[in-house]
């Protein structure tokens, strides 16, 4: 009986059999083969060449590497699991870092609002007449490190009043001769969102200002509560 029948239970020659390869090529060959009983062996074949240079027979050596192969497979599995774990943890850390940055940024913005409120409180205690709103706006722009701005507030009739714009903002508008007001119900866009949610919003694109024939390239809207 031939080895493919005796050891593997095959009626035909095994595919990629090292012994067949050695017979055909007159070179050594090897392969790792799993036998029907689950044994894993490293099969090597060495051609025995006669004086005429022809392969007369092949020496075949089978080494049981079951334990080593299982250990290698287990190591590969562990490495894969570890890589997956590291990948998941890295993703979690990146999310945690992003959340921390967002929280810190929200805190910084809130601190600026608190600082602006404190500055405004001092302005109301120390300013009178037409200078009041100019000084309030100046305090807000100083806290938020802004060059341009306009100030609005709600009156007791439920209207949104814009009493002042700083000099850098004025050239953007066509109508600046008097105070402007709008009904709160008519607020729209980012200004309404800022008013309703009582949160700071930053718009990087053009911001249309509903009561002026103008828009700003970018703007930050901060409620002073």
Buried (B, 14 or more C-beta within 10 A) or exposed (E): EEBBEEBBEBEEBBEEBBBBBBBEEBEBBBBEBEBEEEBBBBBBBBBEEEEEEEBEEBEBEBEEBBEEBEEEEEEEEEEEEEEEEEEEEEEEEEEEEEEEEEEEEEEEBEEBBEBBBEBBEEBEEEBEEEEBBBBBBBBBBEBBEBEBBBBBEEEEEEBBBBBBBBEEBEEBBEEEEEEBBBEBEEBEEBBBBBBEEEBBBEBEEEBBBEBBEBEBEEBBBBEBE
